[in-house]
Amino acid sequence: MSGRQGGKAKPLKAPKKQNKELDEDDLAFQKKQKEDEAARKAAVAKMSGKKK
């Protein structure tokens, strides 16, 4: 038997994430997503307020 057999294997290192440059379409999409999320949260707050 070899000296380093058995036991838990070390996990492989994940590659570093590359910094992706965002173009105008990506920035517009992110802005729309944030606006939609804010609108959804406002709607949920409004609906929960009416039930009281």
CNS distance restraints for C-alpha pairs under 8 A (distance, minus, plus):
assign (resid   1 and name CA) (resid   5 and name CA) 7.51 0.50 0.50
assign (resid  22 and name CA) (resid  26 and name CA) 5.68 0.50 0.50
assign (resid  22 and name CA) (resid  27 and name CA) 6.46 0.50 0.50
assign (resid  23 and name CA) (resid  27 and name CA) 6.37 0.50 0.50
assign (resid  24 and name CA) (resid  28 and name CA) 6.09 0.50 0.50
assign (resid  25 and name CA) (resid  29 and name CA) 6.10 0.50 0.50
assign (resid  26 and name CA) (resid  30 and name CA) 6.20 0.50 0.50
assign (resid  27 and name CA) (resid  31 and name CA) 6.19 0.50 0.50
assign (resid  28 and name CA) (resid  32 and name CA) 6.19 0.50 0.50
assign (resid  29 and name CA) (resid  33 and name CA) 6.18 0.50 0.50
assign (resid  30 and name CA) (resid  34 and name CA) 6.28 0.50 0.50
assign (resid  31 and name CA) (resid  35 and name CA) 6.27 0.50 0.50
assign (resid  32 and name CA) (resid  36 and name CA) 6.09 0.50 0.50
assign (resid  33 and name CA) (resid  37 and name CA) 6.14 0.50 0.50
assign (resid  34 and name CA) (resid  38 and name CA) 6.17 0.50 0.50
assign (resid  35 and name CA) (resid  39 and name CA) 6.15 0.50 0.50
assign (resid  36 and name CA) (resid  40 and name CA) 6.10 0.50 0.50
assign (resid  37 and name CA) (resid  41 and name CA) 6.20 0.50 0.50
assign (resid  38 and name CA) (resid  42 and name CA) 6.18 0.50 0.50
assign (resid  39 and name CA) (resid  43 and name CA) 6.15 0.50 0.50
assign (resid  40 and name CA) (resid  44 and name CA) 6.20 0.50 0.50
assign (resid  41 and name CA) (resid  45 and name CA) 6.16 0.50 0.50
assign (resid  42 and name CA) (resid  46 and name CA) 6.10 0.50 0.50
assign (resid  43 and name CA) (resid  47 and name CA) 6.11 0.50 0.50
assign (resid  44 and name CA) (resid  48 and name CA) 6.11 0.50 0.50
assign (resid  45 and name CA) (resid  49 and name CA) 6.08 0.50 0.50
assign (resid  46 and name CA) (resid  50 and name CA) 6.48 0.50 0.50
assign (resid  47 and name CA) (resid  51 and name CA) 6.87 0.50 0.50
assign (resid  48 and name CA) (resid  52 and name CA) 7.30 0.50 0.50
